[in-house]
Amino acid sequence: MNILLLGKNGQLGSEFQKILPKLGTTTFLDYEELDLRDLQALEQVMNDLKPNLIVNASAYTAVDRAETEQETAMKVNALAPGVMAEVARKIRAVLIHYSTDYVFDGKKDAPYTENDATHPLNIYGRSKLEGEENIRQVGGAYLILRTSWVYSMQGDSFVNKVLGWARKNKNLKIVNDQISNPTWACELAKATYLILTRYKTNLIEEIGERHGVYHLAGGGHASRYEWARQILANDPNRTEQLVQTLEPVSSGEFPTPATRPLFSALDCSKIAKTFDIRLPDWRVSLQKAMSE
């Protein structure tokens, strides 16, 4: 199998670099090699490589900056996935694309299903939703996997931010009215890989039959405050913490350029039923991620 991974250096892409080569010859690209704002270059690269599988782990994820960098967000998150879908259909390739819980407005009082109406509150969410719609319009063998609050132990993840704050402050204020599913990038990549390996002998037909939007996120949901509390409890170097109090506060205490949905937890029962895939409880994954 000939595979193209886009977004190789992100939290999810870094995990895919470890496992995708088991499926076949893999080309890893990030913005240094391919700027997704250049749609012609994207099309050319895909036509030259002619992959059987495209895994798009790339995205413009600067939620607040997107409010002022709308053109960039739209090109990377909305237009580029449409081009990927068009070329994938032409060359008979499977496309795996990741979206976000931010396509919802957070006003529901139960986890969102794939059938719930979308209504993004910010440019980032809108750009990701348009990317979904562009892929759906093209059709073909694709999976759009909506996920939420993805983290790893590298880079600027929420986990590392909390650990850094705890080493510099005696009192931490964390919002307790934003609720979703913390999702370990490692588990997300492994779950995707499991789907691909299960159907690898007839991938385009099998995915084509099951194409569509699926929710795939950590089991259960939590507020950012609850998540932070578990991060501090699982800190392998707790003696380095200066923090003495962790205070729950409302989002209103931390105004941001982009409005976030308050309750955007995802119901992942559809992917469990279709592919027999379910991620572990978020607490279990967090403990494992922080102990490795």
N, C-alpha and C positions, 0 to 999 in steps of 0.2 A: 504493500500500500504506500502511496506517495502522499505525504501529509504536509500541510502548511499551517504553522502556528503563528498567529499575529498577536502581538503584545507579550513577547517572551519575557520581558523584565518585570512585569507587574506581579502582584501577589499570586494571582492564579496562573499566569504564564510561567512563573518560576517553578511551580509545582508540575505543570505539564512538561516542562523540559526534562524532568526526571523519568516520566513514564511513557510519553508518546512514542519515543524511539522503539519501544517494545512492539509497537504495531506496524512499524515500517520506516522507510526513509523519510526523515522529517527535516523541513526547512524552518528555522526559527528566525522571526523578524520582529523588530520593534521600530520605533519612530526614527532611530538613527539610520536604519537601512531603508525604511519606507514610511514616508509622511502620508498618513491617511487623508490629509486634506487635499492631496494631489490624487484626484480620482482617476485620472488617466494613467498615472504611474501604477496605481493599485490594479487597474484592469490589465495593464501590460504584464505585470509580475505574475498575476494569476494565470494569464493565457500562456506565458512562457513556461511556468512550472507545471501546469496542468495537474494539480493535485486531485486525488480521489476524495480527500477529506480536508476541509478548512475549519480550523478551530479559532474563532475570533475571541480572544481573551483581552483584546485591546478596547479602550474606551477613554473618553475625556471625562474624568471623574471629579474635577475640581468644582464641586457643587456651587459654592459661593461665587467663584470667578466666572462661572458660566453665565451669570446674570449680566456681566459686562462683556463677555467673550462669546456672545451668542453664535456668531458665524462659525467660529472654530468648533464649538460644541455640536452644532448642527451638521457640519461636514463629517466629523469623526463618528458621531453617535447615530446620525440619521442617514446621511447620504452614502457614506462608505459601506454600511451593511447592505444597502440596496444594490450597490455595484457588486458586492460579494455574492449576493443571491443571484443576480443576473448571470454572472460568469459561471457560478457553480452550476446553474441549470443548463447552461450551454455546453459545459464540458462534462456534464453528468457527475458532479461531485456532491458530497454531503456537506452541509454547512451547520456547524454548531455555534450558536451565538448566545451571549449572556446579556440579560436585561436586569431590571431593578424593581424593588418594591416602591420606588419613588414615582412609579406611573400611577399610583393611587393617591387619593387626597387625605387618607387617614381618618375619615369620619365614621368608618364602620366600627362596630363594637365586637367583631369576631374576625378571625383570620380571613384574609382575602383568598377567594378561589379564582381560577382562570376565567370564570364566567362573570365575575363582578365588573361593573363599569369602571373604566379608567378615568382619571381626572387629575393629572399632575399639577402640582402647586408651584413648580419652579422650572427654569429653562432646562436644567439637566434632565429632569423627569420627562419633560416634553420632547427633548431630543432623543431620549432612549425609546419613548413610545413611538415616535415617528420612524425610528430604525426598525422597530418591530413591524410596523405597518408596511414599510417598504419591502421587507422580506416576505411578508404574507402575500402582498400583491403579486410578487414574482412567482411565488409557489416553489415547487420542487421538493427535494429531500432535505428538510431542515428541522432543527430543534431550536426553539427560543427558550432558554432556561432563565426564568426570573429568579434572582436570588437577593439576599439582603445582608447588610452589615458584614461584609467579607473582611476577614482579618488573617494575618499571619504573624510570625515572630520576626519579620524583617520590615525594614522601611518605616513609613509614617502611619502604621496601622493604629487603630484606637487602643489596642492592647499596649503597644509600645508608648503611646502618648500618656496613658494612665500611669504606666511604670515610671516614665520620666517625670511627670508631675509629682508623683509620690516621693521622689527623691529630692525635690526642691521646695516643697510646701508642707506646712503642718496641717493646713485645712484645705480640703478639696471640695468644690461644689460641682456636682454632676446632675444633669437634668434627669428628672424621673417621670416626665410625661411623654417622652419619645420611646415607643415600644416596637420592637421587631425581633427578627431571628438572627442572633449572632451566628455567623457561618465561617468555619475554618476552611481556608482556601485549599488545604491539603485534602480534606474530605470531599469538597466540591469537585476537585480534579479527579479524585479516585472514583467517585460516583459516575462521572461522565465517562471515564475510561472503562468502567464496568459495562456500561451500555454499549460502548463501541466494540469491546471484545466479544460480547454476547452475540453480536450480529455481524461480525467482521467478514464472514464468508459471503454474505449477500447484503452488504451494508446499505447500498443506495435503495434497494427495494424495501428492505425492512424499515429503514428510517422514513422512506417515502410513505409507507402505509401508516406510520405512527406520527407523521409530521405535525407540528403545531407548537403551541405555547404551553410550557409546564413550569410549575413552581418547584424549586429545589433549594432548600435552605436548612439551616440547623434545626434540629428538633426542639419544639417548645419556643417560647418567646420571653423576652425580658425588657425591662427599661434600661436605659444607658446607666442609670444609677446601680441597678442590680448587677449588671454586667461588670461595672467598675469594681463593685464590692467583691465579686468572685475573682477578678483579675488580681486584686491586692491579696486575697486569701491564698491564691495559687502562686504568688511570686516566689520563685526559687531562692531569691536573695532578699528575704523580708527584712533582714537586719539593716539593709541599706535604705529602707523607707524612713522618711522624716514625718510622713503624714500621721496625724493623731485623730483627726475627725474627718469623716466623709459625709457631706451634707447634701441631702436631696433638695433640688430647687426646680422651679418651672423654667420652661424654655424662654419665657419672657425676661428672665434675668440675663440671658445671653443672646441679645438680638443679632441676627445674621442677615446678610443681603438676600439669601435665598430662604424661603419658607419651607420647612420640613413637615412632612405628614407626621401626626402624633402617633397614631396606631396603624402600622403598616405591616403587621405580622402576616406571613404567608401560610396558607393551607396547602400542604404538599401531598395530599391524598391521591391526586390524579396520577402523578408520576409513580407513586407507590403501586397503584393499581395497574398501570400500563407496563412499567418496566421492573416492578418488584424492587424499587430503590427507595430507601429512606435513610436520611442522615441521622447520626446519633443525637441524643439530647445535647443541647449546646453546652451544658455544664461539663459533661463527660469529655466532649471535644476540646474544650478550653483547658481542662486539667491535663489532657494528653499533650496538647500543643505546647503548654508551658513547662512540661516536664521533659521534653525531648532535648 
